[in-house]
Amino acid sequence: MTIYFYIAQENPYGCFSNFAYYGFELDGKWWSTSEHYYQTQKFITTEPDWALRISRAKTPTEAAKMGRDRSHLLRSDWEEVKDAIMTKAVLKKFQTHKQLSDILLATGDELIVENSPVDYYWGCGRDGTGKNRLGEILMNVRAILLKDESKKQELK
């Protein structure tokens, strides 16, 4: 059975959303959501003041809106690094919150899909033809967490 998620407040998989309020420490700083981290990284090398403002956004929706503002200069390598940055944030979020990793691990080997009707890169898009990169990242994070759990069991 495919696992679909989209809205952060939807249960039981809304916690998979980057807009879900599960903070974590990464790169020496506390991030309210993985969306805050991701959007900030777009400008961290080109416009650090703008990046700081994004990191302090009151909501992940506000951070996302600010991160999509193209009047600010994106880092030149953004297209090459954005998936790795998303993976780093998502992994840290699930490593930080055991209840989230338990939910993710409980999905077994099921396909995970961000059921976004508007995002054809991170989600599946309205017609299901999107790349679903966030779903793929979550499945990769699940594999990492499972491997980590296996190592812990071996040490016991």
Secondary structure, 3 states (H helix, E strand, C coil): CCEEECCCCCCCCHHHCCCCCCCEEECCEEECCHHHHHHHHCCCCCCHHHHHHHHCCCCHHHHHHHHCCCCCCCCCCHHHHHHHHHHHHHHHHHHHCHHHHHHHHCCCCCCEEECCCCCCCCCCCCCCCCCCHHHHHHHHHHHHHHHHHHHHHHHC
